[in-house]
């Protein structure tokens, strides 16, 4: 019995590979995001992925870019909703923490540790673009939007990498870092 594979357009093939890479990242960690593993997951050949991405680093960079664009779009919409209704920023904090916990934090750290720091450029660019977009409507005294973003992203990244063990070691609830991030954002909007 032969297996009939659907012919995919180059864009569909790239999208399928990025989705498979994201699934591998979440399920097994950044070290699992290889051309061979992604090719096996989508029923393509290693050579096919080489054709579309060039190298494992380029596949990982495409994954990072895809994650960054999708995550910052969701966070941006949540931030706009929170600002429009003057609500608690918990949704923005949760989305940011969840994004880093679901693989972005591990992937970013892995990129740094393997010397592929330029792969982080899409994340940094997406965050910069989000801040620029949100800054147009950002009118309050206190921390600048850049300072709020720096604090939130670094806290979410740290929590993704070490939050569970650190909270446990300190006898704190696992959610404490999120609660502290919400408190910091609320405090940053208070006028002195």
KACOR-V141660 format. One line per field, one symbol per residue. burial: I if it has 16 or more other C-alpha atoms within 10 Angstrom, else O. A space follows every 50 residues. Layout:
burial=???
//
This chain:
burial=OOOOOOOOOOOOIIOIIIIIIIIIIIOOIIOIIIIIIIIOIOOIIIOOII OOIOOIIOIIIIIIIIIIIOIIIOIIOIIIOIOOOOOOIIIIIIIIIIII IIIIIIIIIIIOOOOOOOIIOIIOOIIOIIIOOIOOOOOOOOIOIOOIIO OIIOIIIIIIIOIIOOIOOOOOOOOOIIOOIIOIIOOIIOOO
//
